[in-house]
Amino acid sequence: MVAVAIVAALQAKMDKEIIRIHHLETTEAGGVIEVLHSPPITLISFVKFATKRAMWRWIVITGNKRTAIDDLPSASYNEFAVKNLGPLQFFLGVEMIQNSKGFILSQHRYIMGILKHTNMLEAKPVQSPMATTIKLLAYEDEAFPDPTLYKRTISAFQYLRITRPDIAFKVNKLSQFLHKPTTLHWQSTKRLLRYLKQTVDFGLQFHKSHSLSLQVYFDEDCAGSSDD
């Protein structure tokens, strides 16, 4: 288990208290993400088990001090087979694109994979993720004949929300019908897929800022639900 030893060595150099978070990601890659935080360094490790005895581990190191980032893995290079891939460009389905303002997080390739899986690559693009004239209800219309396809597509949308908050409301709505999707629910899902094709190059722009203020926006309409 060389990869585990590498992470252990890196942890030893992170001499302050470490906050560890473990969770499973529902991505096509499948695996475990470990986040270790010890200011000014954050280490993100992704583990994928190739076989029962073999696994791969990718590690992303980030922080607000370049010297700390450079020094952290140096002790491991002489002891283990570690390959430095350079500046981060692609990790867990998310592309990092550097520009003059900072960087953009994009899931362009991930969206194209969803469109291919659902046979929507040739679909006509639309300008909005949902139709305002259609009200989705739990038990109206006939049952969708392929509920597994519906569930897999909605699951893929969940991961896509990392860089696409503009679809969060629609994905949350469609997720309410996983137990028994109808043909109308699938039509609405296809509408979202057509919107994603139109906006496949959208992403999140991150700017350098010294402000620690957190801004939150939401659009709540619980009273408008006919099923609750």
Sequence and secondary structure as in RCSB ss.txt:
>XXXX:A:sequence
MVAVAIVAALQAKMDKEIIRIHHLETTEAGGVIEVLHSPPITLISFVKFATKRAMWRWIVITGNKRTAIDDLPSA
SYNEFAVKNLGPLQFFLGVEMIQNSKGFILSQHRYIMGILKHTNMLEAKPVQSPMATTIKLLAYEDEAFPDPTLY
KRTISAFQYLRITRPDIAFKVNKLSQFLHKPTTLHWQSTKRLLRYLKQTVDFGLQFHKSHSLSLQVYFDEDCAGS
SDD
>XXXX:A:secstr
 HHHHHHHHHHHH  S  EEEEEEE SSS EEEEEEEETTEEEEEEEEESSSS EEEEEEEEES HHHHHHTTHH
HHTTS      S  EETTEEEEEETTEEEEE HHHHHHHHHHTT TTS   SSSS TT    SS S B S HHHH
HHHHHHHHHHTTT GGGHHHHHHHHTTTTS BHHHHHHHHHHHHHHHHTTT EEEEE              GGG 
S  
